[in-house]
Amino acid sequence: MINRTVVALVGSFLVFAIGSFRLFTESLSSIPLFVSYVFFITGFIGLVANGLKLVKLKNT
């Protein structure tokens, strides 16, 4: 179960990183700005949720 949570955490981080990279550098012009906001927000939510889940799993 911990492996699945770590993979989800890494995936959320990658989505967050792509969204934030597009927002802060404006170099990926092929991705629309709306999509980068969606990636940024959902990646951040995924990071927080999977991080909390991983901490819970490690404590039990």
VMD Tcl script that draws the C-alpha trace (Angstrom):
set ca {
  {0.00 0.00 0.00}
  {2.90 2.35 0.67}
  {4.28 1.78 -2.85}
  {0.98 2.81 -4.42}
  {0.87 5.98 -2.32}
  {4.45 6.89 -3.24}
  {3.70 6.42 -6.95}
  {0.60 8.61 -6.60}
  {2.66 11.22 -4.75}
  {5.28 11.29 -7.51}
  {2.56 11.53 -10.17}
  {0.91 14.42 -8.37}
  {4.25 16.15 -8.08}
  {4.86 15.80 -11.82}
  {1.44 17.25 -12.66}
  {2.08 20.10 -10.22}
  {5.55 20.68 -11.69}
  {4.27 20.87 -15.27}
  {1.53 23.31 -14.30}
  {3.84 25.52 -12.27}
  {6.56 25.45 -14.93}
  {4.08 26.70 -17.54}
  {2.72 29.39 -15.20}
  {6.08 30.77 -14.10}
  {8.15 30.52 -17.29}
  {5.57 30.79 -20.09}
  {7.85 28.68 -22.29}
  {5.38 25.86 -22.99}
  {3.10 27.79 -25.28}
  {1.46 24.60 -26.57}
  {-0.33 24.16 -23.22}
  {-3.18 26.66 -22.75}
  {-3.09 28.80 -19.64}
  {-6.35 27.31 -18.32}
  {-4.92 23.79 -18.50}
  {-1.81 24.85 -16.62}
  {-3.96 26.32 -13.84}
  {-5.90 23.05 -13.64}
  {-2.63 21.06 -13.49}
  {-1.26 23.39 -10.83}
  {-4.33 23.19 -8.57}
  {-5.02 19.47 -8.94}
  {-1.35 18.62 -8.55}
  {-1.17 20.62 -5.34}
  {-4.30 18.94 -3.97}
  {-2.86 15.55 -4.88}
  {0.45 16.37 -3.20}
  {-1.25 17.34 0.05}
  {-3.68 14.40 0.06}
  {-1.09 11.77 -0.81}
  {1.44 13.26 1.59}
  {-1.05 13.06 4.45}
  {-1.97 9.52 3.47}
  {1.69 8.50 3.40}
  {2.28 9.97 6.86}
  {-0.75 8.08 8.18}
  {0.50 4.83 6.69}
  {3.98 5.28 8.12}
  {2.62 5.96 11.62}
  {0.57 2.75 11.76}
}
mol new
graphics top color blue
foreach p $ca { graphics top sphere $p radius 0.5 }
foreach p [lrange $ca 0 end-1] q [lrange $ca 1 end] { graphics top cylinder $p $q radius 0.2 }
display resetview
